[in-house]
C-alpha cells in the first residue's frame, strides 16, 4: 500500500508539473535533477571516494537553468560560457582537497554531470523543441515519454512476475527477465501508438520506433543504475520515496531514454 501510494503521488506530481507550465516544469525538474545527482554522489561515497558534491550540484543547476532561460526567455546563448570556469573548478579543487584518490574524485564528479545533469537538460529541449519558436512550451512529448516508460515498467512487472523464467542479466539485476522485457515492450508500443495517433505529429511507424528506442534505452538506464548500486553494495539509491527507495531509482530509465527520444523526434517530427 505504501509503495502504491508513493508511486501514485510521484506520477501525479510529475504530470502536474508538466501541465502547470514552464515555471512549474523548471522548478520540479531542477529539484529532481539535484536530488538524483546528490544520490549518485552519495552512492560513490560508499566506495570511499570523495566526489565534489557541492561543485557538481552548482554546475548541474547552472546548466539546467541557463538552458531553460535561453529556450524559454530568449536569453543570449553565450550564457553557457560560464560553464567552462565552473567545470575547471573540479580539478583545481582537488589540488587542495588532500584526498588519496584525486583523479577518481574528479572522474566521479564529472560522471555525475554526464550521467544525470545532461539528460535532465535534454528534457528542456523536449518541451521546447528547436523547430518551434523560442519560448513555446509543449509538454505533450514529455508526457508521451513518461507514459511509454511507465507502460514498459508496468508490462515488465506484470509479465515478469507471472511468466518470467529467463534472466536478462542476472549478475546485475536478478529479477529482470526476457519475458518481462518483451511484455513491457509490447505494452509500451501499444501506448505509443495510441498517444501518437491522437497527437498526429508522427505516423504509426514512428510511434513504434519511438517505443522501441525508448524501451531499449530505458532498460539500459535501469540496468546501469542497478550495476552502480551493486558495485557500491547498495540496495537503493536513497530513502526519499517510501516503498521505492531513492529518486534515482525512479528516474534511472529516463536518463538514457530522454536523449535518444529527443534525437529521434528532432530528426523525424513533421517529416
N, C-alpha and C positions, 0 to 999 in steps of 0.2 A: 504493500500500500504506500509506503514511504517513497519507494522508487518510482511508482506510477505518478504520485502527486508531484514529486520533484520534476519528473520528465514533462508533465503537463504544464507546470509553471515555466519551465525552460522554453518549451515550444511557443507558448502564448507570449512570453516576453520577447522572443526573437521576432515573431511575426508582427507583434505590436510595434516594436521599434522600427521595423521596415515600413509599416503602413503609416506611422505618425509623421513621417517626413525626414528630410535630410539632417536636421538638427538631432532628432532622436536617434537616427541611424548612427551618426557620428559619435554621439555620447555613449550609446550602448556598445558599439563595436570597438571603440578605442579602449574602453574599460575591459571588455572581454579579451582584447589583444594583450593588454598589460598583465592581466591575471594569467593567461596562458603562458606568456613569456616568463613570468615570475615562477610559475610552477615548474617549467622546464629547468630554469636555473637552480631551483631548489632540489630537483631530482639529481642534477650533476653534483651537487654538494654532498650527496650521499656517497659518492665515489672519492671524496676527499679533495675535490677540486674547488677552486675559488673563482668562479666566473664573476665578472663585474656587473652585478645585478642593477645597481643604480644607473651606471653608464648605459647599459643595454636598454633599460626602460626609457631613458631620456631619448636615445636615438630612435627607438621604435615609435614612441609617441610623436616625436617631431616628424618622422617620415609619414605617419598616417595623417596627422593634422595638416601638414604642408600640402600633401597631395589633395586632401579634401578642400582646402582653401583655393587651390589652383583650379580644381574641377568645378566647384560649386559657386565660388565667389570671384572668379576671374583675377585672382592674384597672379603676379608675374611668375613665370616658370623658374626663374633663377632663385626663387625661394629655396629650391632644393640644394643649392650650393653650400648652405650651412651644414649639410650632412657630412661634407668632407672633413672639416676640422673636428666635428664630433666623433667621427669614426677614428681619426688619428689619436684621439684621447685614449683609445683602448690600449695600444702598445705603450704609449707614453706613461700611462698609469702604472703599468707593470714594472717600470723601472724603479719605482719607489714602493712597490707592494710587498717586497721581501718574501715572495712566495717561492716554494721549491719547484713549482710547475708553471712558470710564467707563459710559456708557449701554449700549453694546454688550456690555461685560463683564457688566453686571447682567442684560441680556436673555438672554445665552447661559447664564449660571448658572441662571437661573430656567427656561429652556427645557429644560435637562438634567433638572431636577426633574420638570417636566411630562411630558417625553418618556420618561423612564426610571423615576424613583422612584415616581410614582403608578401606572403599570401594574404594577410589581413589587408594590406594596402591594395591588393588586387580587387578586393570587394568594392572599393570606391569606383574602380573602372567598370565594374559590372553594373552598378546602379547609375553610373553616369558615363555611358559609352561614348567613345571618341567621335563616332559618326553623328551624334546628336549635338545640338547647340550647347555650349557651356552653361552650366547652371541647372540644366534639366535633370530632374530626379526620376528614375524609372526603377522602382523596386521589384517589378514583376519577374525579372530574370533571376534576382536573388531568391525570391520566394520559390521559383521553379527549381533552382539548385538545391535549396534546403528540402523541398518536397521529394525530389529524386533521392537524395541521401537518406532521408527518413524512411522512405519506402523501401530502399535497399536494406537498411538496418532491420526493419520490421519483417520483411520477407526472409532475410537470412536467419533471423532468430526463430521464426515460426517453422520454417522448413528444417533448419539445422537441428533444432531441439527435438523434432519429431522423427526426422528421417536421416539425419546426419550420421555417416559412418566413416567416410574417407576424409582424413585430416588434410587441411590446406597446407599449413606449415606448422607442424606440431611443436617443434622446438621453440617457436616464438609465441604462438597462440594456440594452446591445446584444444580449445573449444570450437574453433572455426573449422568448418568442413566444406568440401567442394559442393555438397548438396545444398548447404545453406547459401553459399556464394551464388549458385545458379538460381535458387529461389529468390534471393534478393535482387538479382539482375533482371529476372522476369517481371517482378512487381515494379521495379524501377522503370523498366521500359514501358509498361502499361501506363504508369503515372506520367511519364514524359510525353507519351503520345496524346493522352487526354489533355494535359496542360497546354502543349503547343498547338493542338488542334483548336483550342479556344483562343489562343493568342494570335494565331495566323501569321506570325512573322517567319516561322520555319516550317518546312514541309515534313511529311512522315519520315522520310529517310534521315533528315537532320535530327528529328526528335529521337529516333532510335540510336543514331550515332552519339548524340549528346548523352543519352542514358548510359551507353556502353563506356565511353571515356570517363564519365563521372563515377560510375561504379568501380571501374578498374583503378582509377586514381584514388578514390575514396578508400577502397580496400587496402591499397598500398600505404596510404596515410595511416590507417588504423594499425596495420602490421608494423609500421615504422615506430609508432609510439609504443606499441607492445614490446618491440625489440629494445627500445631505450629503457623502458621500465624494468624489463628483465635484466638488462645489463647492470642497472643500479639497484637491483633487488627490491623493487617497489611494486606493490600491488596496484596502487592508484597514483595518479599524479598529484592528488590533493584530497581535501575533505570538504570543499565548499558546497558540493551538491550531495545531500544525504541520499544514500542508496545508489549513487552513481560514481562517487569519487570526486576527482577534480574537474575543472572546466576543460582542461586539455583532453581529458578522456571523452568529452562530448564534441570537441571541435577538431579532433585529430584527422578525421576523414576530410573535413573541409580544407585543411591546409594543403593537401595535394590536389583536390578536385577543383578548387576555385581558380587557380591559374590556368589549368587546361580548359576549363569551361569558358573562361574569358577569351582565351586564344581562339577557341572554336567559333564562338558567336561573333568575334571580331572579323573573322575571315568570311563567314557564310551568312551573316544576318542580312536579310533583304537581297540576297544574290540568287 
